[in-house]
């Protein structure tokens, strides 16, 4: 296997041995002291450094609703550019940035490569309607079928994304 068994002398004098290599951002090492460190960066190891000194406290436990509508919690952090999040259903997504977490742009299923992935980014999108009220997308099935919610809580269903973007959705009266 690639890189497994490689050894590096660390700045503190210990020797680090790669015991698992997933990719350049996810390397598992064992130090000569016996300590095992996960999620190390290969580039740092070559320079004799590890990510173990990183202060994870500001990130661990933070929770936010993602644009897909589901909540995710940060369960591991190796800096703001390497987070691991866990969704409420148990799905775990690794190697995401804090910027993506903060803006809700982490998806459970990262295998989607089609235009359907856009729907997750459109949930939560807001637009000023011609009436002067703000409407927010709360459900996006496709560009021909969205539901929006106005600031007073009124939900209008089955509208098009184009009508939303032009601001022409009106509250229905009952």
Beta strands, then each sheet from edge to edge (+ up, - down):
strand 1: 7-9
strand 2: 15-23
strand 3: 26-31
strand 4: 36-40
strand 5: 63-65
strand 6: 71-77
strand 7: 83-87
strand 8: 92-96
strand 9: 126-128
strand 10: 134-142
strand 11: 145-150
strand 12: 155-159
sheet 1: 1+ 2- 3+ 4-
sheet 2: 5+ 6- 7+ 8-
sheet 3: 9+ 10- 11+ 12-
end
